[in-house]
Amino acid sequence: MTKSSRLDKKKQKKHETSQANNADRHVLYQKSVQDTDVELTLMVEKYKAIRGKDPLSFREDFCGTGLLSVDWCKSLDSRTAQGIDLCAETLAWGKQHNLEPAGEQVASRVELKLADVLEVSEPKVDVTCALNFSYSIFKTRDALCQYFEAARKGLKDDGIFMLDIFGGPESIDTSEEDREVDDETFEFVWDQDKYNPVTNEILCHIHFKFDDGSRIEKAFTYDWRLWSIVELNELLLEAGFSKTHVYWEEYVDDDDDDEYLEGTGNYIEVSEVEQQESWVSYIFAEA
Ligand SMILES: C[S@@+](CC[C@H](N)C(=O)[O-])C[C@H]1O[C@@H](n2cnc3c(N)ncnc32)[C@H](O)[C@@H]1O
């Protein structure tokens, strides 16, 4: 064996045993991006505040692995959920890793459906959500309005539609930001690769970085238009929703750092706020 083929073999072995090569990108995504406790609490709290009752039926648009749908049904025995996604591989992963381990009692109340969110309007539900900015794939007003109309059609007469949105000056930087994930041996990397100020289109990637120096490059890629809160509000009303509510996280001064504001996790309804470097806000629209 030549020196160079011995080196190739060594490299190959290093790659095969690396943390990146042995990791599952859906597990990494769920651990670093999704916080279903926070999302469920907010959804139920705001629905109750607006409608005065407990929401039971739920539709998760762009559901990916359906984690939120499963956790919705785990949260109360009388809850049902339908998750909708176009990607068969992701849905199959979700059935194997989220739905089946939840047990028959929960799994029998969750439907993970392979479909386009534009094409589904039954069964009508109390709450529909489109989270992690997934609606941003729709890049024109017409396309987004068409999606909002479809979401409204799938709601009961007193249903609520929930969206999240991110913004602030940092959201249009082309930059890469690493974030540690609690108790894990990997870091989450959010890469804002390109931003076009003419169209407000943004190209982003998620990479994962491991303790042993290995990486998963472009585990997920997002080709989006960045919408603003006012545009979403206008389009929701155009699509037939009767009213929208914007919720903003309450911040308090950090005792140790004068310049830093700490999020409380409490979201309050707002119509005017001070700009922040980066923010995530939620919109709830009444059918
Ligand atoms: C950003 S992921 C969201 C995953 C998960 N909902 C979350 O909150 O983290 C976007 C998902 O939307 C799905 N998707 C994109 N276009 C879609 C469409 N028109 N109808 C249904 N699913 C779609 C993709 O397959 C992908 O799984």
Ligand as a Chemical Component Dictionary entry (heavy atoms), coordinates in Angstrom:
data_LIG
# 
_chem_comp.id                   LIG 
_chem_comp.type                 NON-POLYMER 
_chem_comp.pdbx_formal_charge   0 
_chem_comp.three_letter_code    LIG 
# 
loop_
_chem_comp_atom.comp_id 
_chem_comp_atom.atom_id 
_chem_comp_atom.alt_atom_id 
_chem_comp_atom.type_symbol 
_chem_comp_atom.charge 
_chem_comp_atom.model_Cartn_x 
_chem_comp_atom.model_Cartn_y 
_chem_comp_atom.model_Cartn_z 
_chem_comp_atom.pdbx_ordinal 
LIG C1  C1  C 0  -38.571 25.285 8.095  1  
LIG S1  S1  S 1  -39.222 23.613 7.932  2  
LIG C2  C2  C 0  -40.358 23.684 9.261  3  
LIG C3  C3  C 0  -40.330 22.508 10.176 4  
LIG C4  C4  C 0  -41.175 22.663 11.439 5  
LIG N1  N1  N 0  -42.538 23.047 11.148 6  
LIG C5  C5  C 0  -40.609 23.674 12.397 7  
LIG O1  O1  O 0  -41.354 24.507 12.921 8  
LIG O2  O2  O -1 -39.436 23.676 12.693 9  
LIG C6  C6  C 0  -40.185 23.818 6.460  10 
LIG C7  C7  C 0  -40.953 22.581 5.994  11 
LIG O3  O3  O 0  -41.934 23.006 5.033  12 
LIG C8  C8  C 0  -42.130 21.989 4.072  13 
LIG N2  N2  N 0  -42.813 22.604 2.900  14 
LIG C9  C9  C 0  -42.316 23.512 2.011  15 
LIG N3  N3  N 0  -43.287 23.889 1.140  16 
LIG C10 C10 C 0  -44.425 23.232 1.498  17 
LIG C11 C11 C 0  -45.754 23.220 0.991  18 
LIG N4  N4  N 0  -46.132 23.979 -0.051 19 
LIG N5  N5  N 0  -46.668 22.417 1.597  20 
LIG C12 C12 C 0  -46.312 21.639 2.661  21 
LIG N6  N6  N 0  -45.057 21.624 3.188  22 
LIG C13 C13 C 0  -44.124 22.406 2.624  23 
LIG C14 C14 C 0  -40.728 21.451 3.839  24 
LIG O4  O4  O 0  -40.776 20.137 3.319  25 
LIG C15 C15 C 0  -40.138 21.528 5.266  26 
LIG O5  O5  O 0  -40.276 20.288 5.941  27 
# 
loop_
_chem_comp_bond.comp_id 
_chem_comp_bond.atom_id_1 
_chem_comp_bond.atom_id_2 
_chem_comp_bond.value_order 
_chem_comp_bond.pdbx_ordinal 
LIG C1  S1  SING 1  
LIG S1  C2  SING 2  
LIG S1  C6  SING 3  
LIG C2  C3  SING 4  
LIG C3  C4  SING 5  
LIG C4  N1  SING 6  
LIG C4  C5  SING 7  
LIG C5  O1  DOUB 8  
LIG C5  O2  SING 9  
LIG C6  C7  SING 10 
LIG C7  O3  SING 11 
LIG C7  C15 SING 12 
LIG O3  C8  SING 13 
LIG C8  N2  SING 14 
LIG C8  C14 SING 15 
LIG N2  C9  SING 16 
LIG N2  C13 SING 17 
LIG C9  N3  DOUB 18 
LIG N3  C10 SING 19 
LIG C10 C11 SING 20 
LIG C10 C13 DOUB 21 
LIG C11 N4  SING 22 
LIG C11 N5  DOUB 23 
LIG N5  C12 SING 24 
LIG C12 N6  DOUB 25 
LIG N6  C13 SING 26 
LIG C14 O4  SING 27 
LIG C14 C15 SING 28 
LIG C15 O5  SING 29 
# 
